[in-house]
């Protein structure tokens, strides 16, 4: 499940946390929101940012490995 969490501090700072989106596509999802919020001072990618999205539908079946009898 994709989740965007925003914490807004009294001094105006906003901390945005994105979960459930693999790879750099989270930047595409949040770009319009960040543009409306103002200047982005820093970004800290999570482990999900560096994960590759799996394309399960487009993958071929993995051939079965046959082991020798000796």
Legacy VTK file of the C-alpha trace (Angstrom):
# vtk DataFile Version 3.0
C-alpha trace
ASCII
DATASET POLYDATA
POINTS 70 float
0.000 0.000 0.000
1.346 3.410 -0.980
1.432 5.930 1.859
2.386 9.605 2.009
2.846 11.027 5.499
3.333 14.729 6.231
4.435 16.216 9.538
4.040 19.991 9.698
6.011 21.729 12.448
5.081 25.080 14.063
8.029 26.780 12.339
6.659 25.797 8.898
8.961 22.873 8.179
7.307 19.891 6.526
8.690 16.367 6.742
7.347 14.060 4.069
7.689 10.272 4.303
6.811 7.999 1.394
6.337 4.256 1.900
5.150 1.469 -0.350
6.708 2.818 -3.553
9.829 1.109 -4.883
12.489 2.900 -6.874
12.679 6.510 -7.882
9.014 6.692 -8.911
8.269 8.167 -5.469
9.828 11.400 -6.750
7.276 11.467 -9.575
4.420 10.907 -7.128
5.494 13.707 -4.786
6.788 16.277 -7.311
3.546 18.262 -7.605
3.030 18.299 -3.836
6.597 19.454 -3.181
6.213 22.205 -5.769
3.190 23.549 -3.885
4.910 23.265 -0.488
7.920 25.323 -1.510
11.687 24.888 -1.397
12.979 21.369 -0.708
15.964 21.691 1.605
16.998 18.050 1.841
15.993 14.538 0.845
16.912 11.237 2.447
16.146 8.195 0.276
14.967 5.098 2.143
15.839 1.500 1.322
12.655 1.328 -0.782
14.111 4.006 -3.057
17.008 1.721 -3.939
14.819 -1.374 -4.399
13.905 -2.386 -7.914
10.262 -2.864 -8.777
9.515 -6.422 -9.879
7.579 -6.968 -13.089
5.921 -10.283 -12.278
3.624 -10.334 -15.310
6.415 -9.812 -17.836
8.759 -12.462 -16.467
9.222 -15.814 -18.104
9.063 -18.963 -16.060
12.377 -20.118 -14.650
13.558 -23.410 -16.159
13.810 -26.291 -13.743
17.351 -27.336 -12.843
18.070 -31.024 -13.365
20.782 -32.504 -11.156
22.871 -35.461 -12.249
22.427 -38.768 -10.443
26.091 -39.377 -9.672
LINES 1 71
70 0 1 2 3 4 5 6 7 8 9 10 11 12 13 14 15 16 17 18 19 20 21 22 23 24 25 26 27 28 29 30 31 32 33 34 35 36 37 38 39 40 41 42 43 44 45 46 47 48 49 50 51 52 53 54 55 56 57 58 59 60 61 62 63 64 65 66 67 68 69
